[in-house]
Amino acid sequence: MNIDASNEKRAELNNLMQQHDEFFSHFGNLDTRVYSEGAIPKKYKELTGLAISVLSRCDECILYHIQGCLRESASKEEVIEAIKLGVIAGGSITYPSARLAFHLLQELRVL
C-alpha cells in the first residue's frame, strides 16, 4: 500500500464530498470532535478506533487509526493489543485486517 497516496486520495475525496453536500462537512467535524482530547484521552480513542477498524474490516480506517495512534505516542505493544481486541471480537474473518495492520506497521517502521 502506498501510504502517502492513500492519505492524499482520502483527503481529496473527502474534499470532493464536502464540496457537494454540507452533510459530509458536518460529519467530518463531528468525527474530529469525537476523537479529540476529552474525558477519554485521544490516544485511547485512537486505539479504540483501531480495534473497531479491524473488527469492521475497514482497510482505510486501519491506516488512519494506526497513524493516529502513532501521532499520540501509542507504543508498539499498545497498537498490537488494539489489533488483538479487534480480532478477538471479530474472529478469524478479521485476520486479513490484522495482517494489513501488521504490514502497515512494517511500512511505517514500527516493527
N, C-alpha and C positions, 0 to 999 in steps of 0.2 A: 504494500500500500504506500502510495506517495503521500506522506502526511501533510506536507505543505500544500500540495494540490487539493487534497481533501478539505483542508481548512479554508482555502481560498474559494473553492466551489460552494461550500456550505454558506460562507458569508455572502457570496454573490447571489445565490438562490434565495437566501433569507431576505436580502435587499429587494430582489425582484418581487417576492411575495408581498412585502411591506408596501411597495410602490403601487400595488394593485388592489390592496384591501387593508384597511387600518386594523382589522382583527388581528393580523399577523404581528403588527407593531405592539398591540396591547398584550398579546400572548407572550411575545419576546420580553416585554417589560415585566410581566408577571413572573416569568421564569427567572429573570435576573434578580428580582426582589426575593423570591423564594430561596434561591441559592446564595443569597448574601449572608453576611455575618448576622447572627441573631441569638436566640436562646440556645440554639444548637450551633456550634462553631462551623464556619464554612468548610473546613477540612472534612468534618464528619458528614456534612451534606454531600460533598463530592464523593466520598467513599460510599455513601448510601446510593447516590446516583449511579455509581459504577456497578454496584451489586444489582440494582434494578435493571441496568442496561444489559448485563449478562443474562439475567433472568428473562428479559423481554427479547433477547437476541437482536439487539439493535447495534449493528457494527459502527455506524456513525456516532452513536451515543457513547459507545465504549471508548472510542478515541477521545471524544470531547471530555468525558469524565476522567479518563486517565490523565489527560493534560491538566485538568482542574485539580486533581489530587496532587500532581507534581508541583503545580504552582503554589499549593497550600502546604507544601513540605511534608506530605504524607510519605512515610517510609516505604521501602520496597515490601516489607513484611505486612504493613497495613493494606497496601494495594492488593497483595496476593490474598489476604484474608477477605477483602471485599469481593474479589473474584470467586473465592470459595463459597461465600454466602449466596451469591447468585446461582452457582452450580448446585449447591445442596437444596435450594428452594425449587430449582427447575428440573433437576435430574439430568440424566445423560444427554438429553436433547440439547442442553446448553454447552456441551463440551466444545463444539466448533467455536462458540463465542469465547470460551475460556482460552482456546488455542489462539484465537485472534488477539485477545488481550495480552497474552504472553509474547506473541510476535511483535505487537506494538511496543511492549516494554523493552524488547531487544532493540528495536529500531530507535527508540528514544534513549538507548544506552543506560537503562535502569538495571537490566540483567546482564 
